[in-house]
Amino acid sequence: MGLGRTMSVSLEGMRGRLVDIEVDVSAGLPKTTLVGLPDASLAEARDRCRAAIVNSRFPWPDRKVTINLSPAWLPKSGAHFDLGIALAVLASEGHVPQDRIAGAAVLGELGLDGRLRAVAGVLPATVAAVAAGCEVVIVPEPNAAEAAIVDGARIIGVRSLRQAAALLRGEDPPHEPPVEPLVPGVDPRPGRLEGLDMSDVAGQHEARGAVVVAAAGAHHLALTGPPGVGKTMLAQRLPALLPDLDHQQSMETSAVYSIAGALSPDAPQLRRPPFVDPHHTASAAALVGGGTRVVRPGAMSLAHHGVLFLDEAPEFRRDVLEALRQPLESGCVTVARAAQTAEFPARFLLVLASNPCPCGSRSGTGSGCTCTAVVKRRYGERLSAPILDRVDLQRSVGPVSARDTGVNAVPPIATSVLAERVAQARERQRRRLAGTPWRTNAEVPGAYLRRSLPTPPRLVRTVDRLVRDGKVNARTADRLLRVAWTITDLREQREPDLDALDLATVLRRDLALAANQLDGISA
C-alpha cells in the first residue's frame, strides 16, 4: 500500500493551471476510482492506463486504487493526463522513485500497448508548469521540441511508458519505435506565399500604397473591385511586408498553434506572421473558436500577430462577419461554455476583399453589370456599418490600365524595398511607444493619442471639428489620427501634419488621391 504523486496541467484557453495527480492504493476489493471532476475522455483514462501498465510488463495493483485530480473544483479534460496517472500508479507500487516525479509535470496520451501519442497544447502547458516551479517536464517525444522553447526546465521526451519508467529509475531506456507527430488541422502556410512579390502586381498604385500603410501601422484594410484586378494578389503579398515576430509575439502565436495541434516538430516556434484565409463557407465557430469538450482557437486567433484575409467577404454569413466586432476592438476572443470560459489572443490585421456587386461586373471590363439596384444595395449591406467603421483603410481597386502593363510601364517597387520602409516605420513606433503595452499605431487608444503623444493641437482640433459637424464619429476620428501617425512614420517625419491627416482621410473614405501624395510610401 502506498501513495504516488505527480503533476500535470489543465488548459483553459491560453491559461494553464497545475493539477496534482494523487494515486492511493489501499486494502479493499480490486476497483479503480477516478475523482476530481474529470470529463468523459479523462474518465476513460482508467482503462487506458491499466492496459498500458499491464502491456508494459508492470503489474496492476490488485487492491483498491483511488486516483484524485486536484483541485477538485477545476474541470479537467483531455487525454494528456494519461502518462501522469500511470507514473503515479507505478510510484505508489514502488516501480519508479517517488522523489523523481513528485516535482515533475507530466503530459502525454497512452495507447493500450503503453506507447505514447503526441498531444496538443504542450507549449502553453510547459509555460504554466515552469511558472509554477516545476523543474522537470516529461512529454511525448514529438512534443519535446516545442516544450524546449521554454527556459527554466529540463525537458524529457519519451516514446513509451516503459521508457519513462526506465529513465526515472536511472536505467538505459528500451528501444521503441518513433511516436507519430500530430497531424495539423491548420497551417500558417508561410511556404505557400514564398516567392510572391509586390513587383508582381501591375499598376494599382493607390491600392499598393494602402497595403503599405496597413502593414506599417497594423491597420485593417478593405479592398473593393471587380474580379481579376489584383485584390487577392495584394492581400497575399502583404505578410511579406511585415517584420519578423519578436520573442513575445512568437511565443504567443506559437502557443495558439500548439493548442490547435498545428506545430511541427521540425519548426516548433513561428518566426513569421501567420496568414489565415478561411473559406467563405466557414462557420462562426471556425472563425471564433470552440469545441464540444476541449475549446480550440479559431481563425481569428490563428491569425494572431499576422493577417486574417476574408476573400469574397460579403459571401460570409452575417453572424460570422459580426463575430469580428469585439476582437477588432479588444484583440482577444472569449469563448464561453457552461463548464468553462476560454480566452485566446486575436490581435490580427484584417484584410477584406469584395466585389462591388454579386455579378462582379460593375466598374469592370467586359459585359455590363446585370444586377438590379435592389440586389446591389442588399449586397453592399452584407458588410455592416459597424464592421466597416472598424476598418481604417477602404479603397476601390479598378482594372489595370494599358499604360501600367505596356513595355514603357514603370516597374513596381519590390517587396524588399517596401518591407524595409515598413520595418523602419515599425521601429519608430516601437521607440515612441516604449513603456506602454502597445507596439503599433493601430493599438493606441484615442485618449493617449491626444494627451501623451506629440500630436499637433491643430490636428486634434481638425478631427474634433469633423466630429462636431457630424462628418465622422469619435471612433473614426481616432482612427484617422492613428493612420496619420503611420503615414508620418513612413515619411520619416517627427509629427503628423495636415497633409498626413488629409491622406489618412483619403485612404479611409476612398477619395481620389492627389499627385505625389503617396511619395515616400509606395512610390
N, C-alpha and C positions, 0 to 999 in steps of 0.2 A: 504494500500500500504506500502511495506517495502522491506528491503534488508537483506537477510540471507547469512551468510558466514561460511564456514568451510574449511578443507583441506583434501587432500588425497595424494597418492604417485603414480607416474608413474615410472615403472621399465624399464631400458634399460640394458639388461643383468643383471649383479650384481649391477649396479648403480641405485640408486633411486633418483628421483627429486620430490620435493614438488610441488603439484598442488593446487592452490587456487580455491575453488568452490564458485561461487557467484550466487545467485538467486535473481532476481529483479521481483517483482510483481507490475505492473503498470496498469493504466487505458487503456482500449482498448478491442477489441474483444477477447474472450477466445481463446488463442493459446499458445502453448509451443514451444519455440525455443531453441535448444542446439547449442552453438557455442564454438570454441576453438580447432579445428582440431581433432574431435572425429573419431574413426573408426566405422565400422558397428555395432559391439557389444555394443559400448558405445552409439551410436545414438539410439539404441533400449531402452536405459535406460529411455527415456521419458515415454514410455508406461508402463514399469515395475514399475517405481516409482509412476506413477499416480495410477495404480491399487493397489499397495501396500499401499499407503496412504489412499485411499478410504476404502479398506478392513481392515485397522487398525482403522477404525472409526474416521478418521480425514477428514475434508472437503478439496477438491482440489480447489485452487483459481479459481474463475470464471472470471478471467481477463487475461491480457497478462502476460505470465511467460517467462522470459528470463534466461536461465542457461548458465553461462560462466565458462569455464575452462581455467585458465591462468597459465603459459604463453601460448599465442596463437600459437607460432611457434613450440611448442613441440608436436609431435604426441602422442596421448593417445589411449590406447587400453585396453580392459578388462572390465568385469562387476563388478569389485571391487569398482568402483566409485558410485554404486547404493545407498548405505546407506548414503554416504556423501551428495549426491544430495537430497535425501529425507529429511534428517535432516535440510539441508539449506532451503528447501521449507517450512518445518514446522516452522523454526525460522523466516522466512520472514513474516509469518502469526501470530507469537506470541505464537505458541503452545509449543515451547521449548525455554528456555532462550538463547539469542544470545551469552551472555558472557560465557556460559558454553561450547559452541562448537567452538568459534572463534579461540582458540589456540590448538584445538584438531585435530589429524589426524584420519580419519575415513576410514575403509576398510570393504567391505562386499557386497555380491551379494544378491539382494532381489528376493524372489518369489512373485507371484501375490497376495498371501494371506498375505504378509507382513513378512513372516518368512525369516530368513537369511540362506544363504548357505555358506559353507566354501569356501575359495579362496586360490589360490597358491601365494607364494611369500611374505607371511606376515613377515617372519623373516627379509629379507633384506629391506623391506619397513619400518619396525619398526626401524631398524638401521638408515635409512635415515631420518626418522621423528625425532628421538631423536637428531641426529646430527644437524638438522635444528632448534632445540629448542623447539619442541613440548613436553609438559609435560603430555599429556593425549593421549592415543591411544585406539580407540574403534574398536573392531574386533569381528567376529563371535566366539561363544563360543569354537568350536573345535580348533580355531587358537590361543586361548589365551595362551596356554602353550608355544608355540614357541615364541610368542611375549614377554612373560615374561622373556625369556632368556636375553633380552637386559636390561641393567641397565639404570636408569635415567628417566623413565616414569611410570605413573600409567596406568596399562592395565585394560580395562573394556571389559569383554566378555559378549556378549548378544546373545539371541536366536531370537529376532524379532525386528521389528521397534517399536512396542508398548513398549517392554522392554527398548529399548534405550531411547525413549522419557520419560518414567516414571523415569528412573534413572537420566536423565538430569534435570528433574523437582524436584528431591529430593523425589519422591514418591516410595512406595513399588512396585517393578516390578510385572506385572501379570505373572501367571504361564504359561509356554509354553513348548511344548514337546521338547526334545533334538534335536539339529541340527546334522545331519549325517556328519561325517568327510569325507574328500576327499578319494576316492578310489585310492591308489597309483598305478601309472602306472609302476613304477620301485621300486626296493628294494635293499638296500645294502646287504641284506641277511647274516648278521653275524650268525644268528641262524643255517643256513644250514651247516655252516662249524664247528659248535661246536662239540667237541669230536674227531676231526681229529688231529692226532699227527704225528710228523716226525718219531716216532718209528714204525709207521705202514708200512713204506717204507723199504722193504728188500733190502740190498745191495745198489747200486748206490752211492757209497762213493764220487766219484768225482762230480756227479750232486748235491748231498746234500751240498757239500762244495760251489759250485757255488750259490746255493739258499741262503745259509747263508751270503755269501759275498754280494749278491744282496740286501738282507734285511738290512744288516748293513749300506751300503752306498747308498741305493736307486738307485742301478744300474739296467738298463734294462737287460733282460735275454732272451736268445733263447735256447730252448731245441729241439734237433732233434733225432728221433729214431723210431723204428718200433712200431706198436700198442702193448699195454699191458706191456710196460716196466716201467711205472710209471711217465710219463711226467705230466699228469693231476693231479695225486696224489701229486706230489711235488708242483705244482702251487697252488693247493687248500690249502696246508698246509703253504704256505709262509705268508699269512696275520697274522697268529698266532704268527709269529716271530717278527712282527713289534710292536713297543711300542704304548701305547695309544696316541691319538691325544692330543696336548696341547690346551690351550684355544683358541688361534688364529686359529689354524688348525681346531678345532672343529666348530668354528663359520663359517669359510669359507665353509667347507664341508656341514654343516647343511643348510647354505643359499642356496647352489646349490640344495639340495634336497627339500628345501622349494619351490623354483621356479618350480621345477619339480612336485610339489604336492605330494611328497613321504614321508613327515614327519608324523610320527604317533603322535597323541595327548598324548599317553602314554609314548613315548620316543622322545621328540621333539629335542633333541640335540645328535648328533652322537658322541660317545666317542671312537669307534674303527675304524681303517682304513677300508673303504669300499672295497668290492671285486666285480668287474663287469666283467662278461664274456658273451659278446654278441654272438649270433649265427653267423655262418659264412655266412649266407644269409643277414646279416644286411646291410642296405644302408649307403652311406656316410653321409646322414643327421642324421641317427640314431647314428652314431659314433661321428660326429662333433657337431650336434645340428641344430635346425632350426624350421620352423613352418611358416604357412601362415600369420597369424596375430600377434600372440604372439610367440616370439622366445624362445624355451625351450632348456635347456642344453642336450647334447648328452652323450654317454657312456664315452667319454674321460673326460668330466667334472664331471660326476657322480663318476668317479674313482679318483677324486682329493684327494691327500694325501693318496691314497690307491693303489690297484693293479688292472690293466686292463689286463685281460687274454684273449688272442686270441688263442683259441684251433683250430687246423687244419688251421693254419694261411695262407698257400698257397691257401686254398679254398675260402678265402675272395676275393671279386672283387678287381681289380687292383686299381681303383680310391679310394676305401675305405682304402686300405693299404697306398697309397701315401698321404692320408689326415693326416697320422700320422707325417709326416716330420716336419712341423713347430711347432706343440705342443711339440714334443720331445725335441726341442731346447729351445723354449721360455717359456714353462709351461703355456700357455694360448691358448684359441681358440677365434678367431674373426669371427663372422657370419655377413656378410654384406647383407643388404636388401636395396631396393630402398628408403624406408622411414626411416630406422634406421640401426644402427650398434651396435650389442650386443657383449660384450666380457665376456667370462667365464674363470675361472681358470681351468687349466688342468695339474697340477703337479703330475703325476702318475708314478708308477713303472710298466713298460710294461713287460709282460711275453708272449713270442711267443712259441707255441708248434707246431711241424710239423713232418710229416713222411718223410723219405728220398726219397720216390718216391710215385706215385699215388697208387700202389697196397700195399705199406707198407711193403713188404716182404724183401726188401734189408737190409742186416745186421741183419735180424731177423731169427727166427727159423721156422721150418715147410717148406711149399712149397717154391720153389725158386721164385725169382723176375721175373715177366712176362713183365716188362716194357722195351721198346726199349731204346737205348741210346738217341735218339731224344726226346722221351717222358720224360725221366729223366732230360735232360737238360732244357727243357721248364718248367717242374715242379719246378726245382730249381730256375729258373729266375723269378718266381712269387713273390718272396721276393727280391725286387730290391737291388742293392748295396747301394744306398743312405740310405735305411731303415736299412739294416744290419750294415752299418757304424756307425749308431747311437746307436747300441746295444752293451753295454760294455762287456757282458759275453755271449759266444757262446759255448755250449757244446753238444756233442753227447751222447746219452743215449742208452746203449746196453742192451741186455737181461740179466736178473739176473742169476748169476751162481748158481750151486747146492751148492757150498761152503757157499753162503750167505743165503741159505734157510734151510740148514740142522740143526740137533739138536746141532751141535757144532758151529753154526754161532755166531759171536759176536753181541750182541744186539745193535741195532742202538740207538744213543743218542736221548733222548726225547725232545719234543718241549720246555718244561720248561727250560731245561739246555741251549739249543741253544738260546732261546729268551733272557735269562739273558746275554749271551755273546753279542748279538745284542744290547741290551739296554746299556750295558757298552760302546760299540763302539760308539753308537749314542751320549752318554753323553760326550765322549772325543771330538767328532766332534762339539758338541754344545759349549763346552768351548773354543775350538780352533777358532771357527767362531763367537764368541760373538762380537757384534758390527757391524756385516755385515748382509746383507739381506738373507744370505744362512744358511741352517740348516744341510745339508748333503753334503758329498764329491761330489756326482753326480752333484750338482748345481754349484760348484765353477768354475769360468772361468779360462781358461788356464793361462792368464797373472797373476792372483792372486796366482795361484799355484806356479809359478816360482819366483815371486818377493816378495810376502808378507808372504808366508808360509815357514817354515824351511825345504824346500825340498833340500836335499843334491845336491850340484852342479854336482857331478858325475852322479846322476840320470838324471838330466836335460841334461847333455852332451850326455848320452847314448840314450835317446829318440830323441834328436835332430840329432844324427848320423843316427838313423833309418830313420828319415825323409829325410835327405840328400841322403841316399843310395836308397831311393825310396821304402823301405820296408813297410812303413806306411805313411799316410798323417798327416797333422798337427792336424786334429780333433782326429784321433786315438791316436796320441802321448799324447794329453791332457787326453784322457780317460784312457790310461794306467797309467798315474800319479795319476788320481783320484782313480782308483782301487787299486793301490799300497798303497795309504794312507789308504784306508779302510782295507786292509789286515794288515797294521801296527796297526790300531786301534784294530782290533780283537786280534792281538798278544800282545797288551798292550805295544807296543814299542813307543819310543819318536818320531822317524822319520823313514821314509821308507828306506830300504836298497836295495841292488841289488837283494837279494832273493825275496823281496816283488815285485819288478818290474818284475822279472822272472816269478813269479806265476801269476801276472796280465797278462803277455803276453801269458802264457799257457792257462789261462781261457778264454781269448778273442779269441785266434786263434785255440782253440780246439786241443791243443797238448797233448801229453802223460804227465801225472803227475809223478813226481819222488816220491819215497817212503818217507813218513812222511812230504810231502810238505804241507798237509792240517792240520798238528798238530796244535792245539790251535784254529782251526776254526770250523771244523765239526767232529773232532776226539779227 
